[in-house]
Amino acid sequence: MTAPAATTTVFLARHGQSEWNNQALITGQLNPGLSPKGVQQSEAIAMCLRDEPLDAIYASDLQRTVDTAQPTASAKQMPITRLAGLNEIHLGVLQGRLRDERDPEAQALWAQWQADIWHYRVPGGERFDEFTDRVDATLQTLLQRHAGQRILIVGHRATNRVLLGTLLGWPRERWTELGLRNKFFYRVTPGAEPTIATYTLSGSKTGRCVDGFVM
């Protein structure tokens, strides 16, 4: 009988709050920096993982995820491996624009995308199904590479919807409903009976870890 594959434990974080997150600006694959709150959230991740052994740290190829992973990498004296496969979905002509009434054209395109998020292609951007295939292929490579190990992945809102949904075996229809705010990150153990725990990175409960999924 073949022994079952060893399970990888994945610590999954979204990048800390960026300078654009609270400005109704569409980021996609552009590169705004972290806000002061985002820097604090990054430091909180390092605090939460202080006593957790890690075998590898991964971030997307966008600077805000690298900056979020840096305090943990520095504390553990580990490198950060940047993977373009973890990049946020490319939103084409919408990137850098406002998604509210101040930019009616962008607001209309954003509404079209939200209404058919899996299949509508923003001009110049990725379809969500194409994006999902990219992220999933990256995840499968990491799970094989780090079987039985513990890794940190710092991604983006849409990226982490795919990662979390895949790791937990949730139906795809649920993925796009996941809010995945900067104030939480997760410890996920996939498998036949996957488990998840949620860490809080902001406010009076910073550092708290509870069993289950909170968003």
Secondary structure, 3 states (H helix, E strand, C coil): CCCCCCCCEEEEEECCCECCCCCCECCCCCCCCECHHHHHHHHHHHHHCCCCCCCEEEEECCHHHHHHHHHHHHHHCCCEEEEHHHCCCCCHHHCCCECCCCCHHHHHHHHHHHHCCCCCCCCCCCCHHHHHHHHHHHHHHHHHHCCCCEEEEEECHHHHHHHHHHHHCCCHHHHCCCCCCCCEEEEEECCCCCEEEEEECCHHHCCCEEECCCC
